[in-house]
């Protein structure tokens, strides 16, 4: 092949934000779907993601769920190239580092920053491979792209945009207030060579009559010299998976309930992970769901869920310290239905042994004792895409956990048919003899509407068989609606020009 025949690296568009949870992930997802519908081979990319919401690739490797969602929207197979560095917080100042889908170790924040060049090089190599294999890469930034104290060591925002020669779209969130300060302040904090990369601004989460904000758009363009590429209104007629636990950091608890429907609650653990497991329940019209962070009277709830945890032992200690353990046991004793997913499954058991000190100092803790199971924490981490049946209903999900759990009573919850495309033929989880307590390692167990129908009926909540799509089919429908929402409200000509390198 001569030089003239060699394919040029794919163009890159970077979606950066004025802060955390301003909508970068959703804008990135919408653009991935839009360009895929235009016939381009598109890949999402986030050099470094900090989140306990992770998923599994077909090879059994771990990556951020946001990039899995974006890959689905783009119509491509998720790959760890799309999220080469994943940080999973295990405490206030430390994280488990997942490199190219595999655990690399636990690092303090200070130790991690000393290794930034290594991580940048790994992330840059992953981006090079994506650019060689695709027509376009949509890059997502992290947090605010203008944190001046972190900018020199930042490997995910402008340094990576420079490396990729990417045009940048800046997303600001009008719902949280101060949108003019967000935009002007962000651009003012950037060095000139970074600010020049910003080709336009997107205002996200607008409520009301968009035409009334035209004066605001004009002001931003006049003040900043950057075009406003559009104003995205709030949407409620479709759902896109959430990126980070920012969305549940201030649980409204029981105050968010109307009291007109059966209600369930999820305990907002300090180290909650994969809370997206419960988004399908949030979408059900027959029930209400809320997150609780403080112990309270549970008598009004039909069910209680203990979610996944990035540090099961610390979250178990927190449940005991706050008095949640007594509340949960009392709720169960009175016939309330309790479910645990992954770390929550371990917590519901009788013991958690950690002889290797996987989650801190070596030791053993008593669990809540509501399930006849015992867990031993040990490496390596289990990461699988799995197919299973629940009461004869087939579903698909994924497993991400440290350690193994053995059952010595009750009955298994699901039959596992396949893990990472290989036949499994074993069981997972446990249902207590009472029938009101269950636990499983299977993330995504609620993604299948028929399974939710069956589970709610067991609890005593009358439901008509769901007629809506579940799992990937439902997500693909939502991605299409998001792409249309994006095209309707953004100026696509300049964005299309960025994809062609003509901006």
C-alpha positions, 0 to 999 in steps of 0.5 A: 500500500502506498502513502496515497492509499493509506487511510487517514486517521478518523476525525474527532469531535470532543464533547466537554462540559462546564462541570460534572453532570451537565449532560456530556454523556447524553450529548455524546450518545446523541451524536454517536447515534446521529452519525451512525444513522448517516452511515459513518462508522462511529466510536465513542471514547473517554480516555479516563472515566471515574465511575462505579457504574461499569459493564462488561465487553463480549471478551469479559473485560470491564469498562464504563457503562456510559461508553457501553451505552454510547457504543450501542447507540453507534451500533458497534461492539463495546471495546475497552479501547473506548474507555482505556482507563477506568477509576472505581472509587473505593474511598474518599481518596483512593480508587481501583484502577482498571486499565484496558479492562483489567484491574491494575491495582488500587491507587491513592489520588496522589499515587495515581497522579504520579503515574499520569504519563503512563495512563496518558500513553495507554489512552493515546494508543487506544485512541490511535487504534480507534481512529484507525478502525473508524470514520469518526470518534466522538470523545467525551470529557470528564467533569469541568474541562477548565479545572486550572489546578488539575489541567497540567495533569489532565489526560481526558480533556484538552490535552487529549483533544490536542493530541487528537486535533479535535474540535470541541463542543462545550456543554453547559447546564441551564437547569442548575442555574448560572449558565452564563457564568458557566460558559464565560468562566470556563472559556476565561479559565482556558489558555488561548490555544485550548479556547480556540478549539471550542467551536460552539456551545450547547445549552442543555436541560432547558425548560419552557419556551426556548424562543425566550432564551434567544437573547441569552444565546445572542449575549453568549455569542457576543461575549464569548465569540463562540456560536451557540449550536443549540438549546436542548430542552428537557425530555421525559418521553424516553430514557437514556442510562445515567453516567454517574451517581451524581444523579442520586447524591441527594436522595429525595427519599419518601418525599418524592413518593405520591403515596398513590402506588405501591412503593419500593426503596433502594438504600443509597450506600456510600459506595453504591455501584451500578445503580442503573440496575434499577432504572427499569423499575423507575420506568414502571407505571405500576410502582414508585421507587425512591432512594433512601440514605437515612434509616426510617420507617419502612412499613409503607414500602412493599420491597427494599433493595440493597444495591451493588457496592464497590466496597462491600465491607465498608458499606456493611459497616455503615449499615450497622453504624447507622442502624440500617441493619436493624431496620432491614431485619425488622422489615424482613421479619414482618414480611417485607420483600428484600432483594440484594444485587451483587454487593447487596447479595453479599451483605444479606448473607451470614458472613463475609470473609476477606483473608487476603485484605481485598477490601482493607485489612484482612478479617471477617464480618457478620452479614445481615443473616437474611440469606443462607450464604457466605462470601469469601473475598478474593481475586481475580475479579469476575467479569462476564456477560451472562444469559440466564433464566429466572423462573423459566424466563430468559434474560441477559445481564452481566457479573462484576464482583470480587469473591465467591458466594456459597449457598447452604440453604434456600434455593438458587435464584437463576439458572445461568445458561452462558457466560462470555458466550460459553455454556455455563450450566450452573446456578446463581443467587439465593432465595431464602426459605421464607420466599421474601428475601433474594440475592444475585450477582446478576446485574441487569436482572430487571432489564427484562420486563417479563422478569419484572412482571413475575417478581412484582407478582411475587411481591403481591403487586398486581401488574398487567403483562408488560407490552413494552420492549426491554433490554437492548431493544428498548435502549435502541429505540431510545437512542433513535429518539435521542438522535432525532431530539439532537437533530431537532434542536442543534445546528447540525450543519456546523457539527457535520462540518466538524466531522469532515474537518471543515469547521 
